[in-house]
Amino acid sequence: MKKTTTRNTKGAKAAAKPARKAPAKKPAVKTTRTTINAQIDVGFGNALYIRGEGPGLSWDKGLVMDCVADDQWIITISDATVPVVFKLLLNDITWCVGNDFVVEPGGSAVLVPAF
């Protein structure tokens, strides 16, 4: 049989633990999302690209846009702090006609480009 002992804790002071503070909450980071939507049917097997100035963009190599319908291409650019200047390209080769497009940070643009 195992002998059990009990301790008399009366009079014994419990060790004082410092109060725990909850960790400070980090403020929510606000992300600006700039959306560019191109309405054009580029034909089966082709893709629409974007080049320009803004987060993740370059004038040297394009980013492929997401095809969300037969005639709708979209891209979302995060964290732009200055206006996004861009042009659209067919298959990252053929530039659309006209001047560069500009959209403000956090804004959106719906375009109908011509090639």
FENHUTA-V420122 format. One record per residue. N is the residue number from 1. RES is the residue in three letters. SS is DSSP state (helix for helix, strand for strand, loop for the rest). PHI is phi in whole degrees, -180 to 180 (NA if undefined). OMEGA is omega as a letter, one per 20 degrees, with the letter a starting at -180 (* if undefined). Layout:
BEGIN
N,RES,SS,PHI,OMEGA / N,RES,SS,PHI,OMEGA
END
This chain:
BEGIN
1,MET,loop,NA,a / 2,LYS,loop,-88,a / 3,LYS,loop,-88,r / 4,THR,loop,-111,r / 5,THR,loop,-122,r / 6,THR,loop,-119,r / 7,ARG,loop,-101,r / 8,ASN,loop,-89,a / 9,THR,loop,-96,r / 10,LYS,loop,-67,r / 11,GLY,loop,86,r / 12,ALA,loop,-82,a / 13,LYS,loop,-84,r / 14,ALA,loop,-73,r / 15,ALA,loop,-64,a / 16,ALA,loop,-76,r / 17,LYS,loop,-99,r / 18,PRO,loop,-66,r / 19,ALA,loop,-63,r / 20,ARG,loop,-88,r / 21,LYS,loop,-92,r / 22,ALA,loop,-68,r / 23,PRO,loop,-60,a / 24,ALA,loop,-63,r / 25,LYS,loop,-79,r / 26,LYS,loop,-79,r / 27,PRO,loop,-64,a / 28,ALA,loop,-64,r / 29,VAL,loop,-83,a / 30,LYS,loop,-89,a / 31,THR,loop,-106,r / 32,THR,loop,-88,r / 33,ARG,strand,-121,r / 34,THR,strand,-104,a / 35,THR,strand,-112,r / 36,ILE,strand,-122,a / 37,ASN,strand,-124,r / 38,ALA,strand,-111,r / 39,GLN,strand,-106,a / 40,ILE,loop,-162,r / 41,ASP,loop,-95,a / 42,VAL,loop,-93,r / 43,GLY,loop,90,a / 44,PHE,loop,-60,r / 45,GLY,loop,90,r / 46,ASN,loop,-104,r / 47,ALA,loop,-140,r / 48,LEU,strand,-106,a / 49,TYR,strand,-120,r / 50,ILE,strand,-130,r / 51,ARG,strand,-131,r / 52,GLY,strand,161,a / 53,GLU,strand,-116,a / 54,GLY,loop,160,a / 55,PRO,loop,-56,r / 56,GLY,loop,83,a / 57,LEU,loop,-99,r / 58,SER,loop,-147,r / 59,TRP,loop,-83,a / 60,ASP,loop,-92,a / 61,LYS,loop,-143,a / 62,GLY,loop,-88,r / 63,LEU,strand,-104,r / 64,VAL,strand,-73,r / 65,MET,loop,-87,a / 66,ASP,strand,-86,r / 67,CYS,strand,-86,a / 68,VAL,strand,-108,r / 69,ALA,strand,-162,a / 70,ASP,loop,-55,a / 71,ASP,loop,-128,a / 72,GLN,strand,-141,r / 73,TRP,strand,-124,a / 74,ILE,strand,-142,r / 75,ILE,strand,-146,r / 76,THR,strand,-117,r / 77,ILE,strand,-108,a / 78,SER,strand,-96,r / 79,ASP,loop,65,r / 80,ALA,loop,-73,r / 81,THR,loop,-113,r / 82,VAL,loop,-129,r / 83,PRO,loop,-55,r / 84,VAL,strand,-90,r / 85,VAL,strand,-108,a / 86,PHE,strand,-156,r / 87,LYS,strand,-137,r / 88,LEU,strand,-106,a / 89,LEU,strand,-132,r / 90,LEU,strand,-89,a / 91,ASN,loop,57,a / 92,ASP,loop,58,a / 93,ILE,loop,-127,a / 94,THR,strand,-98,a / 95,TRP,strand,-76,r / 96,CYS,loop,-71,a / 97,VAL,loop,-79,r / 98,GLY,loop,100,a / 99,ASN,loop,-76,r / 100,ASP,loop,-64,r / 101,PHE,strand,-94,r / 102,VAL,strand,-135,r / 103,VAL,strand,-136,a / 104,GLU,loop,-72,r / 105,PRO,loop,-57,a / 106,GLY,loop,81,a / 107,GLY,loop,-91,r / 108,SER,strand,-142,r / 109,ALA,strand,-136,r / 110,VAL,strand,-116,a / 111,LEU,strand,-122,r / 112,VAL,loop,-126,a / 113,PRO,loop,-74,r / 114,ALA,loop,-123,r / 115,PHE,loop,-121,*
END
